[in-house]
């Protein structure tokens, strides 16, 4: 395992290009700003043009001379995904794809325009389709990384491949979210195994932010405006949590730290991985269960209609 690293886990990233999905707010925004501050060119890929412009203004105001651009990407729309993959494939290089975008709350069971449950459709399937479309371009860069956003919530649930879209029984939002994140992590580790088997030097790894909240992060003029809270709220939250700026550091480390490698799981090094400095941490063993991963992989390719072209 890698040693834990300082809070700023990367050096000079000049000439590198990093793509951050969902980079208009939250962890994605902070990862984009931190990568830009290290000298990287950052592509923020998200579905709201208005939020994208606000994020670019904020990055540029806090990182003078930042190289940042916006790309429209709707992870619930196969056409938008294909267009984004094509546009990204035209970049001169991609050092990392940070598959950060995700949905935590839907207010009940909802489906995408394609008829797929929204959480699994966005958090897993949309990214899987984007990754499959980008693999040829990523493979042109011998050290490209694909970083998936994991979650502590994966520890509380097991995958039910017979009910991947939460169709059975009463819809429970946090359970569906936790299962979607467990599916993301299982897919990510299986992707890395298949990349290794194919001889590719592209790597796939997972990172999570711990318990990261807006109230403990510095203010930024992005949309929607992040929560600030009062002094008492911040004091209580800081006992076990950290700001989303610190929560983004494991994501940035996974994307750009020289010691990061395929198959790793990055997160905070503190108590129960809730806060702390970025480090390689432990995921539950069932995230790497081969039988589950094979079945999930088949279901991902069936539901997206997109194949990765990687051997089992």
Phi, psi and omega per residue, in radians:
X1 nan 2.654 3.057
X2 -1.295 2.648 3.012
X3 -1.211 2.801 3.028
X4 -1.194 2.716 -3.028
X5 -2.120 2.937 3.122
X6 -1.139 2.911 -3.088
X7 -1.051 -0.600 3.039
X8 -1.675 1.685 -2.891
X9 -1.541 0.111 -3.096
X10 -2.321 2.732 3.084
X11 -1.712 -2.431 -3.108
X12 -1.336 2.110 -3.127
X13 -1.909 0.373 3.109
X14 -0.953 2.448 -3.133
X15 1.366 -0.091 3.086
X16 -1.562 2.716 3.114
X17 -2.204 2.165 -3.129
X18 -2.177 2.287 -3.140
X19 -1.818 2.249 -3.120
X20 -2.129 1.965 3.059
X21 -1.384 2.535 -3.107
X22 1.137 0.572 -3.068
X23 -1.496 0.256 -3.128
X24 -1.520 -0.222 -3.113
X25 -2.820 2.978 3.048
X26 1.013 -2.481 -3.093
X27 -1.044 -0.691 -3.122
X28 -1.093 -0.716 3.104
X29 -1.082 -0.841 -3.088
X30 -1.112 -0.675 3.079
X31 -1.081 -0.737 3.130
X32 -1.096 -0.781 3.141
X33 -1.117 -0.742 -3.106
X34 -1.178 -0.677 3.085
X35 -1.153 -0.719 3.106
X36 -1.124 -0.682 3.131
X37 -1.120 -0.444 3.100
X38 -1.490 0.031 3.063
X39 1.782 -0.017 -3.104
X40 -1.339 2.686 2.872
X41 -1.430 2.246 -3.067
X42 -2.023 2.307 3.027
X43 -1.917 2.001 3.089
X44 -1.591 2.013 -3.112
X45 -1.914 2.028 -3.090
X46 -2.732 3.021 -3.002
X47 -1.632 -0.259 -3.112
X48 -1.814 1.981 3.105
X49 -1.106 -0.662 -3.131
X50 -1.118 -0.807 3.108
X51 -1.154 -0.585 3.114
X52 -1.115 -0.758 3.124
X53 -1.140 -0.674 3.103
X54 -1.129 -0.716 3.129
X55 -1.125 -0.723 3.118
X56 -1.107 -0.736 3.115
X57 -1.074 -0.723 -3.115
X58 -1.168 -0.796 3.126
X59 -1.027 -0.798 -3.086
X60 -1.205 -0.507 3.130
X61 -1.315 -0.489 -3.118
X62 -1.722 -0.265 3.107
X63 -2.249 1.500 -3.128
X64 -0.950 2.301 -3.136
X65 1.372 0.205 -3.114
X66 -1.044 2.471 3.035
X67 -1.760 1.793 -3.074
X68 -2.513 2.511 3.109
X69 -2.501 2.894 -3.113
X70 -2.017 2.489 3.064
X71 -2.312 2.257 3.125
X72 -1.242 2.269 3.111
X73 -2.617 2.086 3.030
X74 -1.958 1.897 -3.052
X75 -1.268 -0.074 3.047
X76 -1.684 -0.038 -3.034
X77 -2.072 1.918 -3.122
X78 -1.008 -0.599 3.132
X79 -1.185 -0.766 3.105
X80 -1.087 -0.698 3.128
X81 -1.098 -0.798 -3.131
X82 -1.113 -0.710 3.121
X83 -1.134 -0.730 3.139
X84 -1.146 -0.731 3.112
X85 -1.066 -0.699 3.116
X86 -1.129 -0.790 -3.137
X87 -1.118 -0.744 -3.133
X88 -1.185 -0.585 3.141
X89 -1.140 -0.316 3.131
X90 -1.499 -0.131 3.088
X91 -1.130 2.631 -3.139
X92 -1.107 -0.445 3.092
X93 -2.876 2.752 2.981
X94 -2.349 2.019 3.121
X95 -1.485 -0.585 3.043
X96 -2.688 2.597 2.916
X97 -1.947 1.978 3.099
X98 -1.682 1.748 -3.076
X99 -1.431 1.316 -2.998
X100 -1.626 -0.551 -3.000
X101 -0.982 2.511 3.120
X102 -2.992 2.918 3.136
X103 -2.100 2.223 -3.136
X104 -1.726 -0.592 -3.051
X105 -2.382 2.371 3.118
X106 -2.181 -0.033 3.136
X107 1.165 0.598 -3.050
X108 2.041 2.948 -3.109
X109 -1.219 2.173 3.082
X110 -2.263 2.889 3.139
X111 -2.246 2.714 3.073
X112 -1.317 2.962 3.064
X113 -0.988 -0.393 3.107
X114 -1.487 -0.048 3.102
X115 1.531 0.276 3.137
X116 -1.755 2.464 3.105
X117 -0.918 2.367 -2.879
X118 -1.135 -0.731 -3.098
X119 -1.137 -0.895 -3.132
X120 -1.189 -0.569 -3.137
X121 -1.171 -0.658 -3.128
X122 -1.510 -0.934 -3.013
X123 -1.142 -0.643 -3.091
X124 -1.935 -1.061 -2.924
X125 -1.183 -0.730 3.123
X126 -1.065 -0.773 3.107
X127 -1.158 -0.683 3.142
X128 -1.078 -0.715 3.109
X129 -1.143 -0.708 3.100
X130 -1.108 -0.780 -3.127
X131 -1.093 -0.789 3.127
X132 -1.029 -0.698 3.124
X133 -1.214 -0.464 -3.081
X134 -1.650 -0.189 -3.053
X135 -0.966 -0.738 3.108
X136 -1.046 -0.739 3.138
X137 -1.206 -0.729 3.120
X138 -1.091 -0.610 -3.105
X139 -1.195 -0.301 3.097
X140 -1.289 -0.306 3.079
X141 -1.845 2.019 -2.978
X142 -1.129 -0.292 -3.094
X143 -2.109 0.415 -3.109
X144 -1.156 2.574 -3.136
X145 -2.174 2.567 2.995
X146 -2.035 2.050 -3.098
X147 -1.941 2.170 -3.114
X148 -1.821 2.530 3.140
X149 -1.521 1.918 3.075
X150 -1.578 -2.937 -3.108
X151 -2.837 2.545 3.014
X152 -0.998 -0.468 -3.094
X153 -1.075 -0.288 3.118
X154 -1.107 -0.343 -3.093
X155 -1.318 -0.271 -2.994
X156 -1.694 -0.117 -3.004
X157 -2.428 2.888 2.965
X158 -2.096 2.645 3.124
X159 -1.231 2.423 2.994
X160 -2.036 1.632 -3.063
X161 -1.190 -0.283 3.046
X162 -1.406 -0.168 -3.135
X163 -2.460 0.831 -3.065
X164 -1.075 -0.482 -3.090
X165 -1.776 0.311 3.051
X166 0.939 0.879 -3.119
X167 -1.654 -0.349 -3.043
X168 -1.639 2.404 3.051
X169 1.194 -2.895 -3.123
X170 -1.295 2.328 3.132
X171 -1.265 2.127 3.083
X172 -2.034 2.013 -2.934
X173 -1.055 -0.868 -3.073
X174 -1.163 -0.632 3.084
X175 -1.097 -0.777 3.134
X176 -1.123 -0.676 3.095
X177 -1.123 -0.847 -3.127
X178 -1.058 -0.710 3.105
X179 -1.160 -0.649 3.130
X180 -1.125 -0.665 3.130
X181 -1.253 -0.632 3.039
X182 -1.098 -0.694 3.097
X183 -1.125 -0.718 3.091
X184 -1.018 -0.805 -3.095
X185 -1.189 -0.717 3.104
X186 -1.086 -0.775 3.079
X187 -1.069 -0.758 -3.088
X188 -1.087 -0.790 -3.135
X189 -1.219 -0.621 3.069
X190 -1.184 -0.658 3.087
X191 -1.046 -0.756 -3.141
X192 -1.131 -0.704 3.126
X193 -1.067 -0.742 -3.133
X194 -1.218 -0.631 3.070
X195 -1.077 -0.740 3.105
X196 -1.096 -0.744 -3.107
X197 -1.118 -0.516 -3.118
X198 -1.468 -0.133 -3.091
X199 1.495 0.118 -3.140
X200 -1.267 2.603 3.042
X201 -1.716 0.025 2.992
X202 -1.225 2.442 -3.121
X203 -2.090 2.668 3.116
X204 -2.185 2.223 -3.137
X205 -2.536 2.963 -3.020
X206 -2.164 2.550 3.045
X207 -2.436 2.641 3.067
X208 -2.413 2.748 -2.992
X209 -1.651 0.002 -2.946
X210 1.300 -2.582 3.061
X211 -1.777 1.693 -3.030
X212 -1.987 2.314 -3.050
X213 -2.299 2.644 3.128
X214 -1.065 -0.654 -3.001
X215 -1.038 -0.416 -3.099
X216 -1.765 0.096 -3.138
X217 -1.786 2.702 3.052
X218 -1.046 2.687 -3.114
X219 -1.221 2.489 3.057
X220 -2.449 2.523 -3.122
X221 -1.566 1.295 3.109
X222 -2.123 2.993 -3.094
X223 -2.072 2.357 -0.180
X224 -1.212 2.797 -3.106
X225 -1.078 2.255 -3.134
X226 -1.119 2.644 3.069
X227 -1.144 2.543 3.122
X228 -1.975 -0.725 -3.131
X229 1.259 2.974 3.096
X230 -1.736 3.114 -3.064
X231 -1.057 -0.685 -3.135
X232 -1.154 -0.773 3.128
X233 -1.035 -0.805 -3.130
X234 -1.124 -0.656 3.137
X235 -1.107 -0.765 -3.140
X236 -1.170 -0.792 -3.115
X237 -1.091 -0.592 -3.076
X238 -1.222 -0.238 3.134
X239 -1.109 -0.650 -3.110
X240 -2.235 -0.151 -3.066
X241 -2.054 -3.099 3.106
X242 -2.579 2.894 3.123
X243 -1.215 2.788 3.123
X244 -1.179 -0.358 3.035
X245 -1.124 -0.772 3.087
X246 -1.285 -0.588 3.103
X247 -1.097 -0.425 -3.135
X248 -1.365 -0.318 -3.057
X249 -1.069 -0.697 3.059
X250 -1.062 -0.594 3.101
X251 -1.149 -0.770 3.138
X252 -1.155 -0.713 3.113
X253 -1.066 -0.778 3.131
X254 -1.085 -0.607 -3.114
X255 -1.335 -0.561 -2.920
X256 -2.426 -0.120 -3.137
X257 -1.220 2.403 -3.082
X258 -1.099 -0.412 -3.129
X259 -1.551 -0.146 -3.117
X260 -1.189 2.521 -3.090
X261 -2.566 2.796 -3.122
X262 -0.989 2.512 3.104
X263 1.480 -0.076 -3.137
X264 -1.420 2.828 3.081
X265 -2.232 1.991 -3.105
X266 -1.789 2.504 3.082
X267 -2.928 -3.099 3.089
X268 -1.206 2.594 -3.048
X269 -1.640 0.120 -3.098
X270 -1.470 -2.922 -3.083
X271 -0.990 2.159 3.138
X272 0.927 0.423 3.087
X273 1.067 0.479 -3.119
X274 -1.430 -0.567 3.125
X275 -2.740 2.920 3.114
X276 2.306 -2.981 -3.124
X277 -1.428 2.647 -3.118
X278 -1.164 2.414 -3.122
X279 -2.744 2.865 2.964
X280 -1.335 2.173 -3.055
X281 -2.154 3.111 -3.067
X282 -1.706 2.318 2.956
X283 -1.730 2.797 3.101
X284 -1.086 2.431 -3.085
X285 -0.961 -0.539 -3.083
X286 -1.212 -0.165 3.039
X287 -1.222 -0.272 -3.114
X288 -1.994 0.278 3.139
X289 -1.165 2.112 -3.008
X290 -1.150 -0.770 -3.107
X291 -1.090 -0.782 3.110
X292 -1.105 -0.747 -3.110
X293 -1.088 -0.720 3.137
X294 -1.111 -0.761 3.133
X295 -1.161 -0.725 3.115
X296 -1.106 -0.757 -3.131
X297 -0.993 -0.797 3.124
X298 -1.078 -0.702 -3.133
X299 -1.207 -0.669 3.097
X300 -1.063 -0.823 -3.127
X301 -1.194 -0.560 3.098
X302 -1.196 -0.806 -3.076
X303 -1.261 -0.577 3.127
X304 -1.495 -0.413 -3.037
X305 1.224 0.302 -3.099
X306 -2.154 2.288 3.109
X307 -1.814 2.584 -3.102
X308 -1.540 -0.340 -3.113
X309 1.226 0.541 -3.132
X310 -2.013 2.451 -3.117
X311 -1.225 2.636 3.058
X312 -1.355 nan nan
